[in-house]
Amino acid sequence: MALSSFDIDAPRWDQSTFMGRLKHFFNITDCRTAVLPDSRLDEAKALVESCRAGSVPPGTTEEQLHYAKKLYDSAFHPDTGDRMNIIGRMSFQVPGGMAITGCMLQFYRTVPAVVFWQWVNQSFNALVNYTNRNAASPITPKQIGVAYITATSTALATAVGLNLYTKKAPPLVARWVPFAAVASANCVNIPMMRQQEILNGIAVTDENGNKLGHSKKAAVKGITQVVISRITMAAPGMIILPIIMQRLEKYKFMQLHVCVQAGAGAQRLHRVSVWKQRPTGLLQQRPLRPDEPNTDMFM
């Protein structure tokens, strides 16, 4: 096949099959592309645009065109062609989301920790939703601010409320609080961030790409599917992992980890006691118990 007639925008895999769609999204969410320099991404964009114009540089292989399209899809907005910020790219979702989810599952016992990590998570989600917005439906800075504040407030209210409510509940129930907060916030964050699409509708085209008009129903359906998919993607890690951790804590190697934490707590107790013996006497703080969570980071 002559590369001059190569359709670079055609899907590499059959999108009518599950495996084809899976390969496509694995391709564009490859986290290795997130660390590539901007110069390399710009080269890929230039090659994609040259191919679209029908002037493929001599010596270019089909595999190079596929890789250039992979970089282009992972880093540039499909509507505007502008390079997206690295945090909002789909290729950053695995490392970024994994780190934040791990922190939410680990630091859930104290209210300050819950507030901080839910705020981090909602800030991350808001940036991702804004970065991947439909450019045909512009959103004002005021609307962005309202969406961000509303989603963050919803997540914090859910997390803090359930955290206080589950103080006397089984430990496993408390571990599921972050998931409840994430799910409730997604129900607010995404519709609010993409409210213009709901109010004005999105462009509907035929199989040849010809614009037929705008549809509010299509916008609502699409955004609903995004909300459901975001919650579904978070569910396995945030529901199953707490169950696994609950089981693992019964084993000796996890009990050793608890002993190490207790030893660290005793060391903090000694440090505070020494500080209180200083002549100034400015620090009036009760000693920490070995099993008491450390809140130094929030002071």
C-alpha positions in Angstrom: 0.0 0.0 0.0 1.4 3.4 -1.0 1.9 5.6 2.1 0.7 8.6 0.2 -2.8 7.1 0.3 -2.5 5.9 3.9 -5.5 7.0 6.0 -3.9 8.0 9.3 -7.2 8.8 11.0 -8.7 5.3 10.3 -8.7 3.1 13.4 -5.7 0.7 13.5 -7.9 -2.0 15.1 -11.5 -2.9 14.4 -13.6 -0.7 16.6 -16.7 -2.9 16.2 -15.1 -5.6 18.5 -14.3 -5.4 22.2 -10.6 -6.5 21.6 -10.2 -3.8 18.9 -11.5 -1.1 21.2 -9.4 -2.5 24.1 -6.2 -2.3 22.0 -7.1 1.2 20.9 -7.4 2.5 24.4 -4.4 0.7 25.7 -2.5 2.4 22.9 -3.6 5.9 23.7 -3.3 5.5 27.5 0.3 4.2 27.4 1.8 6.0 30.3 5.3 5.9 28.7 4.2 8.6 26.3 3.5 11.0 29.2 7.3 11.4 29.8 8.3 12.2 26.2 9.6 15.7 25.6 7.4 18.3 23.8 9.8 18.3 20.8 9.1 14.6 20.2 5.4 15.2 20.4 5.6 18.1 18.0 7.5 16.0 15.6 4.7 13.4 15.8 2.1 16.1 15.2 3.9 17.4 12.1 4.1 13.9 10.7 0.4 13.3 11.2 -0.5 16.6 9.6 1.9 15.8 6.6 0.2 12.5 6.2 -3.2 14.1 6.2 -2.1 16.5 3.5 -0.9 13.5 1.4 2.8 14.3 1.6 4.5 11.6 3.7 8.3 12.2 4.1 10.5 9.8 2.0 11.6 6.7 4.0 8.7 6.9 6.5 7.4 3.4 7.4 3.8 2.5 8.2 4.8 1.6 11.8 6.3 5.1 12.2 3.0 6.6 11.1 1.1 4.5 13.6 3.4 5.5 16.4 3.1 9.2 15.4 -0.7 8.9 15.5 -0.4 7.2 18.9 1.6 10.1 20.3 -0.7 12.6 18.7 -3.8 11.0 20.1 -2.3 10.8 23.6 -1.1 14.4 23.8 -3.2 16.7 21.6 -6.8 17.7 21.9 -8.9 16.0 19.2 -11.0 19.2 18.5 -8.4 22.0 18.7 -5.2 20.2 18.0 -3.5 22.0 21.0 -1.1 20.1 23.2 -2.8 19.2 26.5 -1.2 19.6 29.9 0.5 16.5 31.1 -1.8 15.9 34.1 -4.9 16.0 32.0 -3.8 13.6 29.3 -5.2 10.1 29.2 -1.7 8.7 29.3 -1.2 10.1 32.8 -4.4 8.6 34.2 -2.8 5.3 35.3 0.2 6.6 37.3 -1.6 9.7 38.5 -4.9 8.1 39.4 -3.1 5.1 41.0 -1.0 7.3 43.3 -4.0 9.4 44.4 -6.3 6.3 44.9 -3.6 4.6 47.0 -3.2 7.7 49.2 -7.0 8.0 49.7 -7.2 4.3 50.7 -4.2 4.6 53.1 -5.0 7.9 54.8 -8.6 7.7 55.7 -8.6 7.5 59.5 -8.3 11.3 60.3 -10.5 14.1 59.1 -7.5 16.3 58.0 -6.1 13.4 55.9 -9.5 12.8 54.3 -10.1 16.4 53.5 -6.6 16.8 52.0 -6.7 13.8 49.7 -10.3 14.3 48.6 -9.3 17.8 47.6 -6.3 16.5 45.7 -8.5 13.9 43.9 -11.2 16.4 43.0 -8.6 18.9 41.7 -7.1 16.2 39.6 -10.5 15.1 38.3 -11.5 18.7 37.5 -8.3 19.3 35.5 -8.8 16.0 33.6 -12.4 16.9 32.8 -11.5 20.4 31.7 -8.6 19.2 29.6 -10.7 16.7 27.7 -13.8 18.9 27.4 -15.7 19.2 24.1 -14.0 22.3 22.6 -17.2 23.0 20.5 -19.0 23.8 23.8 -16.8 26.5 25.5 -17.1 26.9 29.2 -16.4 30.2 31.1 -13.9 30.5 34.0 -16.9 31.2 36.3 -18.6 27.9 35.3 -15.3 26.1 35.8 -15.0 27.6 39.3 -18.5 26.7 40.3 -18.1 23.1 39.0 -14.8 22.7 40.9 -16.2 24.1 44.2 -19.4 22.1 43.9 -17.7 18.8 43.2 -15.0 19.3 45.9 -17.6 20.3 48.5 -19.7 17.2 47.6 -16.7 14.9 48.0 -15.6 16.5 51.3 -19.1 16.5 52.8 -19.6 12.8 51.8 -16.1 11.7 53.0 -16.1 13.6 56.3 -19.7 12.8 57.1 -19.3 9.1 56.4 -15.9 9.1 58.2 -17.6 10.4 61.3 -20.6 8.2 60.9 -18.5 5.0 60.6 -16.3 5.6 63.7 -18.1 2.7 65.4 -18.7 0.6 62.3 -16.5 -2.3 61.2 -13.1 -1.3 59.9 -13.9 -2.5 56.4 -16.8 -0.1 56.2 -14.5 2.8 57.0 -12.1 1.7 54.2 -15.0 2.1 51.7 -15.6 5.8 52.5 -13.2 7.1 49.9 -15.0 5.2 47.2 -18.4 6.7 48.3 -16.9 10.1 48.2 -15.3 9.6 44.7 -18.6 8.2 43.3 -20.7 11.1 44.6 -18.3 13.7 43.4 -18.1 12.2 39.9 -21.9 12.5 39.7 -21.4 16.3 40.2 -18.0 17.1 38.8 -18.5 15.8 35.3 -22.0 17.2 34.5 -21.0 20.5 36.0 -17.7 20.7 34.1 -19.5 19.8 30.8 -22.7 21.7 31.5 -22.6 23.6 28.2 -23.0 20.4 26.3 -26.1 19.6 28.3 -27.6 23.0 27.9 -26.7 23.5 24.2 -26.3 20.0 22.9 -23.5 18.4 21.0 -22.9 18.2 17.3 -24.3 15.0 15.7 -22.8 13.7 12.4 -23.5 10.9 10.0 -21.2 8.1 9.1 -19.3 10.4 6.6 -18.7 13.1 9.2 -21.3 15.5 7.8 -22.9 17.6 10.6 -26.6 17.0 11.0 -27.3 19.3 13.9 -27.1 19.5 17.7 -28.7 17.1 20.3 -29.1 17.6 24.0 -30.3 14.0 24.4 -27.0 12.8 22.9 -25.1 15.0 25.3 -27.0 13.7 28.3 -26.5 10.1 27.2 -22.8 10.6 26.6 -22.1 12.4 29.9 -24.1 9.8 31.8 -22.0 7.0 30.3 -18.8 8.9 31.3 -20.1 9.2 34.9 -20.9 5.5 35.1 -17.6 4.5 33.5 -15.6 6.7 35.9 -17.3 5.1 38.9 -17.0 1.6 37.5 -13.3 2.1 36.8 -12.7 3.2 40.4 -14.8 0.4 41.9 -12.4 -2.6 41.6 -9.4 -0.9 43.2 -11.4 1.0 45.9 -13.7 -1.8 46.9 -11.7 -5.0 46.4 -8.4 -3.7 47.7 -9.8 -2.9 51.2 -11.1 -6.4 51.4 -7.7 -7.8 50.5 -6.0 -5.6 53.0 -8.4 -6.6 55.7 -7.5 -10.2 55.2 -3.8 -9.6 54.9 -3.7 -7.8 58.3 -4.3 -11.1 60.0 -0.9 -12.4 58.8 2.4 -12.0 60.7 4.2 -9.9 58.1 1.4 -7.3 58.3 1.4 -7.5 62.1 5.2 -6.7 62.0 4.3 -3.6 60.0 1.9 -2.6 62.8 4.7 -3.1 65.3 7.0 -0.9 63.3 4.3 1.8 63.3 4.0 1.4 67.0 7.8 1.8 67.4 7.7 5.0 65.3 4.9 6.3 67.6 7.0 5.6 70.7 9.9 7.5 69.1 7.6 10.5 68.5 6.5 10.2 72.1 10.1 10.5 73.2 10.8 13.4 70.9 7.8 15.3 72.2 8.7 14.6 75.9 12.2 16.0 75.3 10.8 19.1 73.6 8.4 19.7 76.6 11.4 19.7 78.9 12.9 22.7 77.2 13.1 25.8 79.5 10.7 27.9 77.4 7.7 25.6 78.0 6.0 27.0 74.9 4.7 23.6 73.7 1.8 22.4 75.7 0.9 19.1 74.0 -0.1 15.8 75.5 2.2 12.8 74.7 1.2 10.7 71.7 0.2 7.1 72.4 2.1 4.5 70.4 -1.1 3.5 68.6 -2.2 7.1 67.9 -2.1 8.2 64.3 0.5 10.8 63.6 -1.0 14.3 62.8 2.3 16.1 62.6 1.9 16.7 58.9 -1.3 18.8 59.5 0.2 21.1 62.2 
